[in-house]
């Protein structure tokens, strides 16, 4: 996303909503609490007046989603709202009352200001790993080149003593130690490179899944047959009957958890069932 235009004029979240209208979906944790300014709001609408009057405190981005932290006032009471932006919808993730009375003097009037924007966490992690590896390589080479020269008198005395004790040439022990350090370093370097490659592959896979994911709502009281028909109608699975059989085979019917989920069309039946049961089926298997 690009926020330069909005941040330059100090926009509110309402302006952002109007610029990119998407359905607003309530997370399960929000629907289970009585929140005054949500009374009468129908999930799936594209506007919510208190949000339009709120002030953006923070924007946080990573490879999964963009999270907005919003401050707003409703009937004299201040609230903090957490909203996630998915591909095709806004998800109202959390609403918390921050105090008994509002402090209008503590915030600027009019439209809010975006205070900070955190960088991409994944990119920072990779940069940190690469810098650490480069520093480790430099330190190892420097120590290797200056091991003997840093204190010739002490080094020579130590080497002479070792040679007299073992009856072998004085150069052999340091050479063996250097070879051991080199072997250990090569192993550690290979492990780090393997971890970086694995993280890069996982990152690319998550980006691809997030790009293809669509929201799907599992309504309260929905049984296995209704769920199978719904996922087939939404194009998430090709055959609803086979998905229904998988629900019965894995014993997932009694563990279905209502809510709105981001799912990738074409996922395996086991992956979808694990999502709709919030990991209960995976733990059983």
Secondary structure by P-SEA (a helix, b strand, c coil): cccaaaaaacccaaaaaaabbbbbbbccccccccccccccccccccccccccccccccccccccbbbbbbbbccccbbbbbbbbbcccccccccccccccccccccccccccccccccccaaaaaaaaaaaaaaaaaaaaaaaaaccccccaaaaaaaaaaaaaaaccccaaaaaaaaaaaaaaaaaaaaaaaaaaaaaaaaaaaaaaaaaabbbbbbcccccaaaaaaaaaaacccccaaaaaaaaaaacccccccbbbbbbbccccaaaaaaaaacccccccc
